[in-house]
Amino acid sequence: MITAFVLLDVDVDQVPEVAETLCDLDGVTEVYSVTGRYDLIVKVRAARNEDLADVVTGRIGKVAGIIGSETVIAFRSYSDETLDAGFALGQDPPT
């Protein structure tokens, strides 16, 4: 599987609506509201580059409220446990 992250600039008044719309698209596995340069980060999984192109340009790119985007394709995934620990910083450890 190919994993990509789509970094989105979104109309500030439409961030929640855009995020909800993106969550319902085939190929989109996660959507994050973030601080910094971008408003949303979308995780996309696809079997082939052609499928990835369809999700990014054919689906995500057509969502109203998106002003601009940048797509980053992942080369390698590291341990889920390591990634989960990074996102859980400052939270109580699981019991």
Sequence and secondary structure as in RCSB ss.txt:
>XXXX:A:sequence
MITAFVLLDVDVDQVPEVAETLCDLDGVTEVYSVTGRYDLIVKVRAARNEDLADVVTGRIGKVAGIIGSETVIAF
RSYSDETLDAGFALGQDPPT
>XXXX:A:secstr
 EEEEEEEEE GGGHHHHHHHHHTSTTEEEEEE SSS SEEEEEEESSHHHHHIIIIIIGGGSTTEEEEEEEE S
    HHHHHHHHTTTS    
